[in-house]
């Protein structure tokens, strides 16, 4: 079992990156994905023990089939925020 396993979903929309559902160690804050999203990325912050360094990484969890729209919005707004 990990010491800490938190994550935040970020949704790419025509307005930019929007915060989605968040999981903290002792609670989850549910947020519905925006209907105009083109991509959803999950940022992880994982700490396996109090002696280890945190692992911070992202994973794509959903993408629209419209690759041109994704590329355009990523070019405009960049990578998802890394802060949880």
C-alpha positions as CSV (number, residue, x, y, z in Angstrom):
1,X,0.0,0.0,0.0
2,X,1.3,3.5,-0.8
3,X,1.8,6.3,1.6
4,X,0.0,8.7,-0.7
5,X,-1.7,8.3,-4.1
6,X,-3.4,11.5,-5.3
7,X,-4.5,12.6,-8.8
8,X,-6.3,15.3,-10.6
9,X,-8.1,15.1,-14.0
10,X,-7.6,18.0,-16.4
11,X,-9.9,18.4,-19.4
12,X,-8.8,20.3,-22.5
13,X,-11.6,22.5,-23.9
14,X,-11.9,25.4,-26.3
15,X,-11.6,27.7,-23.2
16,X,-8.4,25.9,-22.1
17,X,-7.6,23.4,-19.4
18,X,-10.4,22.8,-16.8
19,X,-10.0,21.0,-13.5
20,X,-12.0,17.8,-13.2
21,X,-12.4,15.1,-10.6
22,X,-9.7,15.0,-7.9
23,X,-8.7,12.2,-5.6
24,X,-7.0,13.1,-2.4
25,X,-5.8,10.6,0.1
26,X,-9.0,10.7,2.2
27,X,-11.6,12.0,-0.2
28,X,-12.6,12.3,-3.8
29,X,-14.2,15.5,-5.3
30,X,-16.3,14.5,-8.3
31,X,-16.7,16.9,-11.2
32,X,-18.5,16.1,-14.5
33,X,-16.4,16.4,-17.6
34,X,-17.2,19.4,-19.7
35,X,-19.3,18.5,-22.8
36,X,-16.9,20.3,-25.1
37,X,-13.7,18.6,-23.9
38,X,-11.4,17.1,-26.5
39,X,-9.0,15.4,-24.2
40,X,-8.7,14.3,-20.6
41,X,-5.4,13.9,-18.8
42,X,-4.8,12.6,-15.3
43,X,-1.9,14.0,-13.2
44,X,-0.7,11.6,-10.6
45,X,1.3,12.3,-7.4
46,X,2.3,9.0,-5.9
47,X,4.5,8.5,-2.8
48,X,5.3,4.8,-2.1
49,X,6.8,5.4,1.3
50,X,8.0,8.2,3.6
51,X,11.5,7.5,2.5
52,X,10.9,7.7,-1.3
53,X,10.7,10.7,-3.6
54,X,7.3,11.4,-5.1
55,X,6.5,10.0,-8.5
56,X,4.7,12.7,-10.6
57,X,3.5,11.7,-14.0
58,X,0.5,12.1,-16.3
59,X,-1.6,9.6,-18.3
60,X,-4.1,10.2,-21.1
61,X,-7.4,8.8,-20.0
62,X,-9.7,10.0,-22.8
63,X,-9.3,11.6,-26.3
64,X,-11.7,12.7,-28.9
65,X,-11.3,11.1,-32.3
66,X,-10.8,14.7,-33.7
67,X,-7.0,14.7,-33.6
68,X,-6.9,18.1,-35.5
69,X,-9.0,19.8,-32.7
70,X,-6.7,18.3,-30.0
71,X,-3.5,19.5,-31.8
72,X,-5.0,23.0,-32.3
73,X,-5.9,23.3,-28.6
74,X,-2.7,21.8,-27.3
75,X,-0.8,24.3,-29.5
76,X,-2.9,27.2,-28.1
77,X,-3.0,26.1,-24.4
78,X,0.1,23.9,-24.0
79,X,0.4,20.9,-21.6
80,X,-2.0,20.3,-18.8
81,X,-1.3,21.9,-15.4
82,X,0.9,19.8,-13.2
83,X,-0.3,21.2,-9.9
84,X,-2.8,19.1,-7.9
